[in-house]
Amino acid sequence: MPAKRQLVVAQNGSGDFRTIQGAINSLPKGAVQLPVVFIKNGTYREKVTIDGKPGLVLRGQSEKGVIITISQANAYFRCDAASAGRWDVATLNLRDSPGMTLEQITVVNSYGADHPNGETLACPNSPGGKITINSADHQMALYTGLNTTRLVVRHCTFRTLGNDTVSPWDKEDGLYYFADCTMEGSVDFYCPRGWAYAENCRFICHNLNAAIWHDGSMNKDAKTVLKNCTFIGDKGWKLGRYHHDSQFYLINCRFDQNMADADIYPAPSGDSAPMWGRRVYYANCHREGGDYAWLRDNLASAANAPTPQQITANWTFGGRWNVDPKAPKLPEPRSVAKDSTAERMLFYQRLDGGWPKAIGEHHVDYNQPLSTVQKATLTDDAGRNDATIDNNATTREITYLLHAFTTTSNPAYRKAAEKGISYLLKMQYPNGGFPQFYPDLSGYHHQITYNDDAMIRVLRLLRAITERKGDYASVDQNLRLKAQQAVERGIDCILKTQYVQHGKLTAWCAQYDEKTLQPAKARNFELPSLSGSETVGIVEFLMQIDNPSPEIKKSIDSAVAWLQEVKMPGYTIKTIKDPKQPKGFDRVIEPEPSSTIWARFYDLETNKPIYVGRNSEKKNSLAEIEYERRTGYGYAGTWPETLLTKEYPAWRQKWEK
């Protein structure tokens, strides 16, 4: 028996289903061809969630006659532990359903109308155990998540009195087409990410901040186009804003006289300097009662200077989707540029987001091409828990991938880098410290690790993300906010782990117990001890803090005083030829009047240099250590020299009161 070409939803029982969700649930997930879901007129008081239904058509009998409605603010989800991780925050929720079509329906979230004065709710996740919800808080009517691209919406109404009414939110691949629709709401109530085209649509704004919004941060070509659209709103409403990189085109649009004299603007809490600059373009747009100066035509300043006639739906999507088959087909977009090293990094990335430093006994080398067998093996091993921040692993890859994204605009590189950043944020302990490995916390991997600057490299990277420096400017804003909090916790951990010796602040050790914050042993030759090497990296990190607090100043001054106290003037460490040795050379510490060195490790109580081999016994000289360690580990060096002679004096001069 052939499958039905149409399922009918009718509240009175005259169709196949009485509820829309019932009809949706009856359809197989991921099917290639689905019947049209036809909805007869009526008010359907239900949340509708569509997950894994590619190509589905949801068609109402009439736009005004079919109403889908709930009353719910998104804040509910933050207070309900059972809702953690849920994405269906809207009246109509779409995910993993590419190629969908919505026609002739009205979708309402009536929370703002039902609670004009807002409400206060019990909320264990908030300070004080309560949360106050404003009548205009986030309350979506339409939400689309990942892989609901190529969405067609015709003759539909979306209405709330709150923020983010229409939220198509796949910023990497989202392609959205709206025609002859009505959208109503408060702040950012039409807020697409990726590529969006709206034609002959009506917008009704009930807020003085902004009606429309766009996120085009994942691709320089991403844009939102509004053509032949009309806007009305409360007196003083503003047209639009953006928090991230964006690109607006408004063509032949009309605005009522209530629109404020305010061009589309960057939100104060967003990116202060978008990577691709401010991109807001108008053509033949007019306001009732007279145009503002910023409404003047400026398409000539856009990339490739399109004409109003050229700006169509197909042009908007740039060959990614030819939604209008009658229009001339545009060429397919050029293939995404690739970086060979970055491509190899993608293969090595683990599922948890981090990278290993070695595969077996071999250090990861991105200069070497990967064979088909190696690629397959790495793909199979993606679930291994060997990711680490040791030996530059993970921080190196994140830095390189962000640079590769800047040079190629390949979104896969930024996506992988952001996954790596999320890994770093997840591995941080609540006290601010970072283990050497995660999620493998066996052996000494769980200890807070300053050794070889592991934790400091992470904090430097997170701070660069927070400050939007160079290639780090492309990182998602939500990750930047989390990075900022992580850096603050990291600084707190640094201050708490500075070793107090006989009541006096000194330096730092290479490892600490993550619970007691006391010095800890790592490998046999890495005993709890003060470090003449790791202390330098920590101090340099602290000196980069703008407007340092008295506590930070004291920390830096104390560490520098300790480095001055424990220096070894008149000595040098050098490698000498020695044919009698297995490697043909040896490493020695010997007198040198013009040289000063520091030991890698100092006794916690006496500040005397200590040298430790694989038997974990403290020795007083390098010569007493076994040959393999003596020549294979850095027991002494000039690490603090530049800090003490140049960097610290300059810092003191800058912040000296």
ZAZA-579158 format. One record per residue (C-alpha): z, x negated, y negated. Coordinates in steps of 0.5 Angstrom, whole numbers, padded with zeros to 4 digits, always signed. Layout:
REM ZAZA-579158
ZXY;...
REM end
This chain:
REM ZAZA-579158
+0000+0000+0000;-0002-0003-0007;+0003-0005-0012;+0004+0000-0018;+0001-0002-0024;+0006+0001-0028;+0014+0003-0028;+0016+0008-0032;+0023+0009-0035;+0025+0015-0037;+0033+0018-0039;+0031+0025-0036;+0030+0022-0029;+0022+0024-0029;+0020+0016-0029;+0022+0011-0023;+0028+0009-0027;+0033+0012-0032;+0035+0005-0035;+0030-0001-0037;+0035-0006-0034;+0034-0002-0027;+0026-0003-0028;+0027-0010-0029;+0032-0012-0024;+0027-0009-0019;+0021-0014-0020;+0021-0020-0016;+0023-0026-0020;+0017-0031-0022;+0012-0026-0019;+0005-0028-0021;+0003-0021-0023;+0008-0016-0025;+0007-0008-0027;+0007-0006-0034;+0014-0003-0035;+0013+0003-0040;+0019+0006-0043;+0019+0014-0045;+0022+0016-0052;+0030+0016-0052;+0036+0012-0054;+0037+0007-0049;+0045+0004-0050;+0044-0002-0046;+0043-0010-0046;+0037-0012-0043;+0036-0019-0040;+0029-0021-0037;+0030-0028-0033;+0024-0031-0029;+0019-0025-0031;+0013-0029-0033;+0007-0024-0036;+0011-0018-0036;+0009-0013-0041;+0015-0008-0044;+0011-0002-0047;+0015+0003-0051;+0012+0010-0052;+0013+0010-0059;+0016+0005-0064;+0021+0010-0067;+0022+0013-0061;+0024+0008-0056;+0031+0005-0059;+0035+0000-0055;+0041-0001-0058;+0048-0005-0057;+0054-0007-0061;+0056-0014-0060;+0057-0020-0065;+0056-0027-0062;+0063-0029-0063;+0065-0025-0057;+0062-0030-0053;+0067-0035-0056;+0073-0032-0054;+0071-0029-0047;+0072-0035-0042;+0068-0031-0037;+0062-0032-0042;+0062-0039-0042;+0055-0042-0042;+0052-0035-0042;+0046-0034-0046;+0045-0027-0046;+0048-0026-0053;+0043-0021-0056;+0041-0014-0055;+0034-0016-0052;+0034-0023-0048;+0029-0027-0045;+0029-0033-0041;+0024-0037-0037;+0019-0031-0038;+0012-0034-0041;+0007-0030-0043;+0011-0024-0044;+0009-0018-0049;+0013-0013-0053;+0010-0007-0056;+0012-0001-0059;+0020-0001-0059;+0026-0002-0063;+0031-0006-0062;+0038-0006-0065;+0045-0009-0065;+0049-0004-0069;+0055-0009-0070;+0055-0009-0077;+0054-0002-0078;+0059+0000-0073;+0064-0005-0077;+0063-0005-0084;+0070-0009-0085;+0069-0013-0079;+0075-0014-0075;+0080-0019-0072;+0080-0020-0064;+0085-0024-0060;+0081-0031-0058;+0085-0036-0054;+0080-0041-0056;+0081-0041-0064;+0087-0043-0068;+0092-0038-0068;+0089-0035-0062;+0085-0030-0066;+0078-0030-0069;+0076-0026-0075;+0069-0023-0075;+0065-0021-0081;+0060-0015-0081;+0055-0020-0082;+0056-0025-0077;+0051-0027-0072;+0049-0021-0068;+0042-0022-0065;+0037-0016-0063;+0032-0021-0060;+0034-0028-0057;+0029-0032-0053;+0031-0038-0049;+0027-0044-0046;+0020-0043-0043;+0019-0036-0046;+0013-0039-0050;+0007-0035-0051;+0011-0029-0053;+0007-0023-0056;+0010-0018-0060;+0007-0012-0063;+0009-0006-0067;+0016-0007-0066;+0023-0006-0070;+0028-0011-0070;+0035-0009-0074;+0042-0012-0075;+0046-0012-0081;+0048-0019-0079;+0045-0026-0078;+0039-0029-0073;+0037-0022-0072;+0030-0025-0069;+0032-0031-0065;+0026-0034-0061;+0029-0041-0060;+0025-0046-0055;+0024-0051-0061;+0020-0056-0056;+0015-0051-0053;+0016-0044-0057;+0009-0041-0059;+0011-0034-0062;+0006-0028-0065;+0009-0022-0069;+0004-0017-0071;+0006-0011-0075;+0013-0011-0074;+0019-0010-0078;+0025-0014-0078;+0032-0013-0082;+0038-0017-0082;+0043-0022-0086;+0042-0029-0087;+0036-0033-0083;+0035-0026-0080;+0028-0029-0078;+0029-0036-0075;+0024-0038-0070;+0024-0045-0067;+0017-0049-0066;+0011-0045-0067;+0011-0038-0070;+0006-0033-0073;+0008-0027-0076;+0002-0022-0079;+0003-0015-0083;+0010-0015-0082;+0016-0012-0086;+0022-0016-0088;+0029-0013-0090;+0034-0018-0093;+0042-0016-0094;+0044-0022-0096;+0044-0027-0102;+0043-0033-0098;+0036-0033-0094;+0032-0029-0090;+0027-0033-0086;+0029-0040-0083;+0025-0045-0079;+0026-0051-0074;+0020-0055-0073;+0024-0062-0071;+0021-0063-0064;+0014-0064-0067;+0011-0065-0073;+0006-0060-0072;+0011-0054-0071;+0011-0049-0076;+0012-0042-0078;+0007-0038-0082;+0007-0031-0085;+0001-0028-0087;+0000-0021-0091;+0008-0020-0090;+0012-0016-0095;+0019-0017-0097;+0025-0013-0100;+0032-0014-0100;+0039-0013-0104;+0039-0015-0111;+0039-0023-0111;+0036-0024-0104;+0033-0031-0103;+0027-0032-0099;+0029-0038-0094;+0032-0044-0092;+0032-0049-0087;+0037-0054-0083;+0032-0058-0080;+0025-0061-0080;+0021-0055-0082;+0014-0053-0084;+0013-0046-0088;+0006-0043-0090;+0007-0036-0093;+0000-0033-0094;-0002-0027-0098;+0005-0025-0098;+0009-0020-0103;+0016-0019-0105;+0020-0014-0109;+0023-0015-0116;+0030-0016-0112;+0028-0023-0110;+0032-0029-0113;+0029-0034-0117;+0030-0039-0111;+0025-0043-0107;+0026-0044-0100;+0031-0050-0100;+0035-0054-0095;+0042-0052-0093;+0048-0056-0095;+0050-0057-0088;+0043-0059-0085;+0039-0065-0085;+0039-0068-0092;+0033-0072-0091;+0028-0069-0086;+0024-0074-0083;+0017-0071-0085;+0019-0069-0092;+0020-0062-0095;+0014-0058-0093;+0013-0051-0096;+0007-0048-0098;+0004-0042-0101;-0002-0038-0102;-0004-0032-0106;+0004-0030-0106;+0006-0025-0111;+0013-0022-0113;+0014-0015-0116;+0015-0016-0124;+0012-0023-0124;+0012-0029-0120;+0017-0035-0121;+0014-0042-0122;+0015-0044-0115;+0011-0039-0112;+0004-0042-0115;-0001-0044-0110;+0000-0051-0107;-0004-0051-0100;-0008-0057-0103;-0002-0061-0102;-0001-0059-0094;-0003-0064-0089;-0011-0063-0088;-0011-0058-0094;-0013-0052-0090;-0016-0046-0094;-0012-0039-0093;-0018-0036-0089;-0017-0042-0084;-0010-0040-0083;-0010-0036-0077;-0006-0035-0071;-0010-0040-0067;-0010-0045-0073;-0002-0044-0073;-0002-0046-0065;-0006-0052-0066;-0010-0051-0060;-0004-0050-0055;-0005-0042-0055;-0011-0038-0057;-0008-0032-0058;-0014-0029-0061;-0020-0029-0056;-0024-0026-0062;-0023-0032-0066;-0027-0039-0065;-0023-0043-0060;-0020-0049-0063;-0020-0056-0059;-0014-0057-0055;-0009-0061-0058;-0010-0069-0057;-0006-0071-0051;+0001-0074-0053;+0002-0081-0054;+0006-0085-0049;+0010-0092-0049;+0010-0095-0043;+0017-0098-0043;+0019-0091-0045;+0016-0088-0039;+0019-0093-0035;+0026-0091-0038;+0025-0084-0036;+0024-0085-0029;+0031-0089-0029;+0035-0084-0032;+0040-0081-0028;+0041-0073-0028;+0048-0074-0032;+0044-0077-0037;+0046-0084-0037;+0042-0090-0034;+0044-0095-0029;+0045-0103-0031;+0042-0105-0024;+0039-0102-0018;+0042-0106-0012;+0043-0113-0014;+0037-0113-0019;+0038-0112-0026;+0034-0106-0029;+0028-0109-0032;+0023-0105-0036;+0018-0110-0037;+0016-0110-0030;+0011-0104-0028;+0013-0099-0023;+0009-0098-0017;+0008-0091-0014;+0013-0092-0009;+0018-0094-0014;+0017-0088-0018;+0018-0084-0012;+0025-0088-0010;+0027-0087-0017;+0026-0080-0017;+0030-0079-0011;+0035-0083-0013;+0036-0079-0020;+0043-0076-0017;+0046-0083-0016;+0053-0083-0020;+0052-0091-0022;+0050-0089-0030;+0054-0094-0034;+0055-0097-0041;+0056-0104-0039;+0051-0109-0040;+0048-0105-0046;+0046-0100-0041;+0045-0093-0044;+0046-0095-0051;+0039-0099-0050;+0035-0094-0047;+0037-0088-0052;+0036-0093-0058;+0029-0095-0055;+0027-0088-0054;+0029-0085-0061;+0024-0091-0064;+0019-0089-0059;+0019-0082-0061;+0019-0084-0068;+0012-0088-0067;+0009-0083-0062;+0012-0076-0063;+0013-0075-0056;+0018-0070-0055;+0020-0072-0048;+0023-0079-0051;+0027-0075-0056;+0029-0070-0050;+0031-0076-0046;+0035-0080-0051;+0039-0073-0053;+0041-0072-0046;+0043-0079-0046;+0047-0078-0052;+0050-0072-0049;+0052-0076-0043;+0056-0081-0048;+0060-0075-0051;+0062-0072-0044;+0064-0079-0042;+0069-0080-0047;+0076-0079-0046;+0080-0074-0050;+0084-0080-0053;+0077-0083-0056;+0076-0088-0051;+0070-0090-0046;+0070-0092-0039;+0065-0097-0037;+0062-0092-0032;+0061-0085-0031;+0062-0081-0027;+0064-0086-0022;+0071-0088-0024;+0073-0092-0018;+0076-0099-0018;+0077-0101-0026;+0071-0097-0028;+0076-0092-0031;+0079-0096-0036;+0078-0096-0043;+0073-0102-0044;+0072-0106-0050;+0069-0112-0045;+0063-0114-0047;+0063-0109-0053;+0061-0103-0049;+0065-0098-0052;+0064-0101-0059;+0056-0101-0058;+0057-0093-0056;+0061-0092-0063;+0056-0096-0067;+0050-0092-0064;+0054-0085-0065;+0056-0087-0072;+0048-0089-0073;+0047-0082-0071;+0052-0079-0075;+0049-0083-0081;+0042-0081-0079;+0040-0088-0080;+0033-0090-0078;+0030-0087-0072;+0037-0084-0071;+0035-0079-0076;+0031-0075-0071;+0037-0073-0067;+0039-0066-0066;+0044-0063-0072;+0049-0060-0067;+0049-0067-0063;+0050-0071-0070;+0057-0066-0071;+0059-0068-0064;+0058-0075-0065;+0062-0075-0072;+0068-0072-0068;+0067-0077-0062;+0067-0083-0067;+0073-0081-0071;+0077-0080-0064;+0074-0087-0062;+0077-0090-0069;+0084-0087-0067;+0084-0090-0060;+0082-0097-0063;+0088-0097-0068;+0093-0094-0062;+0090-0100-0057;+0091-0106-0062;+0096-0110-0059;+0103-0110-0062;+0106-0117-0060;+0114-0118-0062;+0113-0112-0067;+0107-0115-0070;+0100-0113-0070;+0095-0118-0067;+0088-0116-0063;+0085-0113-0057;+0085-0113-0050;+0078-0112-0046;+0081-0107-0042;+0086-0101-0043;+0089-0096-0038;+0086-0089-0040;+0093-0086-0040;+0098-0091-0042;+0094-0095-0047;+0097-0101-0044;+0093-0107-0043;+0090-0107-0036;+0086-0112-0031;+0079-0111-0029;+0076-0116-0024;+0080-0122-0021;+0079-0127-0027;+0080-0121-0032;+0087-0121-0033;+0091-0117-0038;+0090-0121-0044;+0088-0122-0052;+0081-0123-0053;+0078-0128-0058;+0071-0125-0057;+0072-0117-0056;+0077-0117-0062;+0071-0119-0067;+0066-0114-0065;+0072-0109-0066;+0074-0112-0073;+0066-0112-0075;+0066-0104-0073;+0072-0102-0077;+0070-0106-0083;+0063-0102-0083;+0068-0096-0085;+0067-0093-0092;+0073-0092-0096;+0078-0095-0091;+0085-0092-0090;+0091-0097-0091;+0092-0096-0083;+0085-0099-0082;+0086-0104-0087;+0092-0107-0084;+0089-0107-0077;+0083-0111-0080;+0088-0116-0084;+0092-0117-0078;+0087-0118-0073;+0084-0123-0077;+0090-0127-0078;+0091-0127-0071;+0084-0130-0070;+0086-0135-0075;+0093-0137-0072;+0090-0138-0065;+0083-0142-0067;+0082-0149-0063;+0080-0153-0069;+0077-0160-0067;+0074-0158-0060;+0067-0155-0058;+0065-0152-0051;+0058-0155-0048;+0054-0156-0042;+0053-0163-0040;+0048-0165-0035;+0051-0167-0028;+0047-0168-0022;+0053-0168-0017;+0054-0161-0019;+0050-0155-0015;+0046-0153-0021;+0045-0160-0024;+0050-0159-0030;+0057-0157-0032;+0061-0154-0037;+0067-0157-0041;+0071-0157-0047;+0072-0163-0051;+0074-0166-0057;+0069-0165-0063;+0072-0166-0070;+0067-0162-0074;+0068-0156-0069;+0073-0150-0068;+0073-0145-0062;+0077-0139-0059;+0079-0138-0052;+0076-0131-0049;+0083-0130-0046;+0090-0131-0049;+0097-0130-0046;+0100-0123-0048;+0107-0126-0050;+0105-0133-0052;+0098-0133-0055;+0096-0139-0051;+0089-0140-0048;+0089-0138-0041;+0083-0139-0036;+0083-0135-0030;+0078-0136-0024;+0077-0131-0018;+0084-0132-0015;+0087-0129-0021;+0091-0135-0023;+0092-0137-0030;+0090-0144-0031;+0091-0148-0038;+0085-0151-0038;+0077-0150-0036;+0077-0156-0032;+0082-0152-0027;+0077-0146-0026;+0072-0147-0020;+0065-0149-0021;+0062-0142-0020;+0066-0139-0025;+0067-0145-0030;+0059-0145-0031;+0058-0137-0030;+0063-0134-0035;+0064-0135-0042;+0071-0138-0043;+0071-0140-0050;+0066-0140-0056;+0065-0139-0063;+0065-0131-0064;+0069-0131-0070;+0066-0136-0074;+0062-0131-0078;+0067-0126-0079;+0072-0131-0082;+0068-0135-0086;+0063-0129-0089;+0064-0122-0087;+0071-0121-0088;+0072-0125-0095;+0066-0120-0097;+0070-0114-0094;+0076-0116-0098;+0073-0117-0104;+0070-0110-0104;+0076-0106-0102;+0081-0111-0105;+0085-0106-0110;
REM end
